[in-house]
Amino acid sequence: MTFAPRHIGPDPDAQTQMLKAIGYASLDALMDAAIPEVIRWHGTLALPDAATEEEAIAELREIAGRNTVTTSMIGLGYYGTFTPAVIRRNVLENPAWYTAYTPYQPEISQGRLEALLNFQTMVTDLTGLATANASMLDEGTAVAEAMTLARRSSRSKSNVYVVDADTLPQTLAVLRTRAEPLGIELVLADLDAGDALPAEFFGLHLQYPGASGAVRDHAALAVAAHEAGALVTVAADLLALTLLRAPGEIGADIAAGTTQRFGVPLGFGGPHAGYLAVRSGLERSLPGRLVGVSKDADGAPAYRLALQTREQHIRRERATSNICTAQVLLAVMASMYAVYHGPAGLRAIAERVHGRALALAGGLAAAGVEVAHERFFDTVTAVVPGRAASVVEAAAGSGIDLRLVDADRVSVSCDETTTAAHVEAVLAAFGAAGAEPAASGLREFARTSEFMTHPVFRSHHSETAMLRYLRKLSDRDYALDRGMIPLGSCTMKLNATTEMEPVSWPEFAEIHPYAPASRTAGYEALVAQLEGWLAEITGYDAVSVQPNAGSQGELAGLLAIRGYHRSRGEAHRDVCLIPSSAHGTNAASAVMAGMRVVVVACDENGNVDLSDLAAKIGKHREALAAIMVTYPSTHGVYEKGIAELCGQVHDAGGQVYVDGANLNALVGFARPGKFGADVSHLNLHKTFCIPHGGGGPGVGPVAVRAHLAEFLPGDPLEPGDHHAVSAAAHGSAGILPISWAYLRMMGPDGLAQATSVAVLAANYVAARLREHYPVLYAGNEGLVAHECILDLRPITKATGVSVDDVAKRLIDYGFHAPTMSFPVAGTLMVEPTESEDLAELDRFCAAMIAIKGEIDRVAAGEWPRDDNPLRHAPHTAAAVTADEWSHAYPRSLAGFPAGVDRTSKYWPPVRRIDGAYGDRNLVCSCPAPEAFED
Ligand SMILES: *Cc1c(COP(=O)(O)O)cnc(C)c1O
């Protein structure tokens, strides 16, 4: 059977009924009316016709078969690891974890918030620093954030960042990309050669252990850096830190890196969770999401995201980072790996890895091969003048990939999966006789401090205990496996199982990002095909899937614009126009790309105010670099003025960036690359079915017209003048099969149908709710695009019932709230997507209407403003079954409002959470268990 009817919720009968409700005779008639003719495209996408699920899997098997799984000992920050099967099946492959949204509604996210708090605790303990955030994108971008954090926090006025020459080369490439537009000067320092530190610098970056494997004593350097007023940033390997002195103990202010080797598959580069940790005093400047402990309405401990005022949505162009979607699912996996193994288990793994490296080094030395460093953890660099290539080739012949450093040096990295036989095979490639024990050089670096002492890291070491812990946490959360998540702008649609399955195949999961090209033909074919399909869909000429999230795609796109202007001798063009309704990442990305943000007003209909646009263009004509607009707008409307907008900006010499987060309203009907835009990013984790994972992973491809193609990001390890926004050439390649499968199974007709039904569903919800809540903004014939904004401000004014109250009351009705207060404060933005069937849409509408009925009773004075089911929502099972009940409304209404199935009710584990309390009393690691006692 074809896949489209599995993906699209409403069947033809339901579609007819919905069309009738909004007064259109057919989907075509609806789309003709909704989409302005100026952008409408009437062609058919040149994509292969839809494959069935079985056919798509067979094709993917064939593609995967062109990748060769080998034993990778390349290292460079990516290592073989055993994903415990209990974690693979119950986290990575479990929709309760992977279909959850970012935990902005903390009452329904306590499970993943606890997992992330474990992650933060693991990172702070291992790094010896005070506070860690809940994940970064990859090591390269995490170090780039460490650099800018050091810049903001240093008292030095210098713009020099000194970087250890033994830094991972891909990290260096990302640092170069990020430093240049901000005017930061990178100065490489060869620490072995004793390079002196410059007189002035704001930060010193160290790799620990170095890319070569060398473990160096950085303590004296850290002292010198602090004397110069600089901050010390350290990229540290967490597994090594179980044996080595922690960065916090050698003077680091900031640590950054990856948690990949904690059970997260290689995936040809990602997705993996980066980490970022800071010493005390810097926590309020930390970018990314931070989980903290607070309390709920009953005073019980509860988790929620802390210090949200730091996010780009609030700070916009004053934001210090553009990171939005991060790597939650992978952070959960890494934290569970630590929970499963515990501190002793991790140390045993590290000792085994170190033992293999020692056996290798001993064997090399016995054979007279020079080993470059006396002190190493897992990586041995051998000096073999003129022979390096032949050694690498010989090892490849026995199925082991090594790192060719240069003509004279080879690096070999051991990991959890390295066996004695691997070591023997590598030694044979060097012509050495066999392994020999060697003495460890790490004694003087030995870690003496304890880590991961919290009981959570010693309570779940049996598989039974682990399985139940995972189940307990996921049961606390609301994800797409329970019901609809109607989040405007976020496109929470079906993540089909067939799309997900290939992610765990070894031929995709176990490929090192820098494996020789001869091993990765399958991936190269998949990436090329997917990029081609995305180009066809968007009407652009070239696409790069390298960016690890939409925010990174924005940066890559703006850097392409910057590169283009510079190539034409117009480096002075640095103004980026951004409408007031834009997503917060837009402004933050523009600043990171070295641009000045100028805000353009919206008119009373929510559209970009074309006369203000003309005024702003007039004022900044000479300096105009770009405009960044979202289409359809963040207000959920197909703006008619888009073509004129593009024309005005182009006439003034600017480029047009269309934020493609809302592409689900365009696929098959309009193509940004053809209606006037020059560049877009897409969010594969929105439109193209990569699950949100509880707040990541994501993929944010950047798509450009031909004149910008030469400015797309390139391979961080290939020399050239391209930039790199991720540490791996194809970013989070490991999850690209998901979007590939979606496109392959939908085909051109299925995709166009999905768009139409998404628009139909939004208009159906708007039509059903309009008489209960005003719907803000509409386009042609009063139609919205794929989402609609419900205006609660008049209700709040009249009754005191807030958008928060409605969002929390929806939990009692068994729903995840829509997007709150974006793009308009005091509103809810509903995006039903094409995947929700009519019964679920009706259940949602009925809940919203019933809630309006409750609001009316508050308005009528029947319930006090401070004692009604809205104000006290959500209600826990404990609250409604308490022996005492003193509220003005009955328990049954609290717990089982109209339409709730009493036999399968979702109970939130905590009541409404007091976020401000937690921000005043910041706690961002696991609280002692006593905190949870009554
Ligand atoms: C989601 C979103 C972004 C940011 O994308 P991430 O993948 O979260 O970085 C940017 N713009 C809009 C309109 C969005 O909805």
Ligand as a Chemical Component Dictionary entry (heavy atoms), coordinates in Angstrom:
data_LIG
# 
_chem_comp.id                   LIG 
_chem_comp.type                 NON-POLYMER 
_chem_comp.pdbx_formal_charge   0 
_chem_comp.three_letter_code    LIG 
# 
loop_
_chem_comp_atom.comp_id 
_chem_comp_atom.atom_id 
_chem_comp_atom.alt_atom_id 
_chem_comp_atom.type_symbol 
_chem_comp_atom.charge 
_chem_comp_atom.model_Cartn_x 
_chem_comp_atom.model_Cartn_y 
_chem_comp_atom.model_Cartn_z 
_chem_comp_atom.pdbx_ordinal 
LIG C1 C1 C 0 12.512 26.515 14.464 1  
LIG C2 C2 C 0 12.744 27.827 13.840 2  
LIG C3 C3 C 0 14.057 28.330 13.688 3  
LIG C4 C4 C 0 15.286 27.719 14.330 4  
LIG O1 O1 O 0 15.555 26.427 13.969 5  
LIG P1 P1 P 0 16.376 25.439 14.900 6  
LIG O2 O2 O 0 16.448 24.216 14.108 7  
LIG O3 O3 O 0 15.621 25.287 16.172 8  
LIG O4 O4 O 0 17.712 26.027 15.165 9  
LIG C5 C5 C 0 14.202 29.513 12.976 10 
LIG N1 N1 N 0 13.133 30.171 12.488 11 
LIG C6 C6 C 0 11.865 29.731 12.656 12 
LIG C7 C7 C 0 10.732 30.507 12.091 13 
LIG C8 C8 C 0 11.628 28.543 13.345 14 
LIG O5 O5 O 0 10.381 28.104 13.529 15 
# 
loop_
_chem_comp_bond.comp_id 
_chem_comp_bond.atom_id_1 
_chem_comp_bond.atom_id_2 
_chem_comp_bond.value_order 
_chem_comp_bond.pdbx_ordinal 
LIG C1 C2 SING 1  
LIG C2 C3 SING 2  
LIG C2 C8 DOUB 3  
LIG C3 C4 SING 4  
LIG C3 C5 DOUB 5  
LIG C4 O1 SING 6  
LIG O1 P1 SING 7  
LIG P1 O2 DOUB 8  
LIG P1 O3 SING 9  
LIG P1 O4 SING 10 
LIG C5 N1 SING 11 
LIG N1 C6 DOUB 12 
LIG C6 C7 SING 13 
LIG C6 C8 SING 14 
LIG C8 O5 SING 15 
# 
